[in-house]
Amino acid sequence: MKRPKFHPMDLVKVRTPGRHEKLGTRPPGTLIMGKTATVEIAGLINGAASSVGDTMTPAYYIRMENLPAILIYEEWLEEA
C-alpha cells in the first residue's frame, strides 16, 4: 500500500499540467494550478483499482489563501 509523500504543515505547489498531458478524472481547478499551499491533512482514500489490486491512493486536504480546504490527489502536488 502506498504511503502519503507529504505530511501536515508541508508546503506544496499545485502543479500545472504539461501541454499534451491528459488531466484524468479529477483534476484540480485551473485557478489553483501553480499556487503554493499548506498540507492540512494527509491520508489514503479509496480510489480506482490498479493492476496490482491496490485501491488506496494518497490524497490531501490543502489550504491556500482564503479558500476552504481543498481535497487533491498526490499526483497534482510537488514540493514547493
C-alpha positions, 0 to 999 in steps of 0.5 A: 500500500502506498504511503502519503509523500507529504505530511501536515504543515508541508508546503506544496505547489499545485502543479500545472499540467504539461501541454499534451498531458491528459488531466484524468478524472479529477483534476484540480481547478485551473485557478489553483494550478501553480499556487503554493499551499499548506498540507492540512491533512494527509491520508489514503482514500479509496480510489480506482483499482490498479493492476496490482489490486491496490485501491488506496491512493494518497490524497490531501486536504490543502489550504491556500489563501482564503479558500476552504480546504481543498481535497487533491490527489498526490499526483497534482502536488510537488514540493514547493 
